[in-house]
């Protein structure tokens, strides 16, 4: 049996721990919550939450020089990945580890590209929250990853090859090219600078892509090259006319290609 009530900060900590446990053990969230409830002396998760103390706000403390600050404290203060601790300016919140750490931690313990991408995504998602949620994080809160994350995003945007930009215009289409475009664009590790078919094909093989996916890529590359030739050979037309022409040609090319192979259109999906 539990002998004492839990602070709101401890409840929040247990919620995050349950999510991590569910991911690590590949179990439903409710099972992870049940395990943690029992480990803390409660029969189930509902009872654990009912015993939260609302009269106490626990603030994080340092147990020693090398001890990390856990992500506790006022339940009304929300921290994004890379946010500076409000009371400890040398400590920053790491969402991956769910604790406050020194600045060197982010690039020593985690992949630089991935941790900056995580910070950039978190900032973008936070900007779409409703006003009540936004109030939980001070406007202009210091974040050590914000500037390098923005610089990385800008560099990524500028480095996109013509083929990658062309794929972005195809992703909404219900065609084999649209399918492979969505697959590639959803893969954060796909090389956005790719400028040859061989390079794109090599990446798919490194991911153990199916033969159908490689065939879909080949068809997309042919359509891309055809679009490039038409752009160079013909006078400029309006954007709407250009899209209509591309969609018509690609639909015809896809239908002819798959009809000749006797393959269903869905066979190439996902790699």
N, C-alpha and C positions, 0 to 999 in steps of 0.2 A: 504493500500500500504506500501511496505517496504521503510524505510527512509534512510537506510544505507547499505553498502555492508557488506558481511560476510567474516571473515578471513578463510583461508584454515583450520585452526585448528577447527573453529566452524563448518565448513562443515563436517569434519570427525566426530565430536561429534554428529551431527544430523544424520549422516549415521548409527552410532551405536545405537542411540536412536530409529531410525525407525525399525531396526532389533528387538530390544527389544519389541517395541510396537506391531509389527507383531506377535511375539511369545505370548505375554501376552493376546492379544485380538483374537488370531487365525484368523488373516486376512491376505490377500496377502500383500507382501512387498510394492507394488506400492500404496496400499490404505494407509498404514502407512506413506509413504513418502508424499502423498498428504495432509494428516492431518497436518503433521509437516510444510509443505510448507505454508499452509494457516495460521497456528498459528504464523508463522514468517512474515506474510504480503506478501507472494508471491502467484501468481495464481496457479502455479504448481511446481513440483520438478525440472524440467528442468530450469525454470527461476531462482529458488533459487540457483542452481549450477552455472549458468552463472554470477551471481552477486558476486562470490567469489573474494576477493581481494588477489592478488598475490604479493603485495608489502609489506605485513605485516605478520609477524610470531609472533603469540601470545604465550607467555610463561605462564605456570601455576603460579598462585600466591596463597598464603595462605590468606584467608579472615580473619582468626582469629586462635587462638591456637588450637581449636578443629575442624576447618573446613578441610574437606578432599581436596586433590588436584584432580581436574578432569583430565581425561586422554587427555589433550590437550598439546600444545607445538609444536615443530617443526614437520611438517607432514612427514619429512624424517626419524624420529626416531621411530622404532617399538618396542613395549614392549610386552613381554610374561608374562603370569600369574606368578607373584612372582618376576618380575624384579625390581631392585632397581632404584629409580628415579635418573637421572643423576645429578641433582642439589640439591636434598634433600635426603641425605643418610638414613634418618630414615623412608622414605616413599617407599612403594612397590606397584606395580600395581596389582590390583585384577580384573581379567577378568570378574568374575561373577558380580561384582558391577560396573565395568567400571570406577574406580577411584583409586587414590593412597591412601593407608591406612597405619596405623602402623603395625608392625610385628605381634602383638597379634591378629589382626583382622581375619586372615586366619583360625585359629583354634577355635576362640571364636564365630564367626559368621557362619562358614561353617563346614560341616562334614570333619574331618581330612582325612579320606581315600579318599573321593571324590575330595577334593581340591588338594591333592598330586597326585592323578591319572590325574587330569586335567593338572597339571604342567608337569607331565611326558609325557603325550600325546602331549602337545604343543611343548615341546622340540624336540620330535621325528619328529613331522610334520615339524618344522622349519628347521631341518637338511636336508630335502629333497627339500627345495626351490631352485630356480635358483640363480646364483651369484648376479644378480642385486637386488633381494629381500633381500638376505642375507646381503648385504651391508647396509641395513637400521637398522641393529642391530649390535653394535660393537662385535667383536670376544672376547669371554671371559666376556661378560656382567654379572655383579653380579646379582644373583638370589637367594633369601633366601630359596626357596622351592626345588631347584635342588638336593641338597644332600639328604634330607629326602625322596624326591620323588624317587630317584634312589634306596635308601635303601629299600623302600617299594616294589618297583618293583622286586628287587633281592629276597626279602623275599617271595614274591608271587610266583616267579619262583621256589624257593626251596621247597615250601610247597605243590606243586601240587601232588595229590595222584596218584597212579598207574592207577586208573580208569580215572581220568581227563586227564592224559597223553595219555592214550589209545584213549580217545575220540578225541584228537587232531589229531591222525593218521587216524581217520575215516571221518573227516569233508568234504573231497573232494569226497566222494563216493556218488553215486546216488542210495542210498538204504534207507530204513526206519532208520537204524542206523546212516547213514550219516546225515539225516535230523535232528534227535534229537540231534546229536552231534553239528551241526551248531547252533541250537537253544540255547543249553546250553552254548556253548563257546561265544555266542554273549551277554549273560546275565552277566554283570559285577558283579552282586551280588550273583551268584551261588557259593556255598562254594567249593573252589578248593581242600580243604583237605578231601572232602567226601570219606569215605572208606567202607561204607556199603550201600546196596540197600535201606534200611529203611530210612537212612539219606537223600539220594537223593530223594526218593519218598516224604518224609515229606516236603522238600523244594518245590517240584512241587505243592503239595497241598496248601502250604502257598501262592503260586502265583495264586491259583485257576485254575490250569492247567486242561485241558480237560481230559476225560477218555482215549481218543485216545493217548494223549501225555504220560500218565502214562503207557499205554500198550507198547508204543514205547520204553520208558525207561526200562521197564522190559525186553523186547527183547534185548536191547543193553547190559544190565547187564549180561544176560545169555551168550551172545556172548563174553563179556569180560572175564567171568569166564572160558568159554571153552578155550579161547586163553591162559589164565593163566595156565590151566591144561596141555595144549599141550606144553607150554614152559618148564614146569617142567619135563614133562614125556619124551620128545624127545631130541635127541642130537641137538646141534646148527646147523642151516642151514644158507645159505646166506640171506642177507636182502631182495633181490629181490624174492627169493623162498618163504621166510616167508610171504611177502606181498601177493604173488600170492595165497598161501594156505589159508590165512585168508580171502581174498576177495572171493575166490571160495566157501568156507564153509559158509560165511555170506550170500552170494547171495542165496545159496540153502536153508539155514535156513529161510531167510526172505520170499522167495517165498512159501515155504511149510507152514509157519505160517499164512500168509495172505490168502493163498488159502484155508486152513482149516477153517478159520474164515469167508470166503466169503466176505472179506473187500477189498476195493480198496487201493492201496498202498499209496495214498495221504491223506487218512482219518486221519492219526495221526498227521499231520503237525501242528506246532505252538502251543504254550501253553500260 
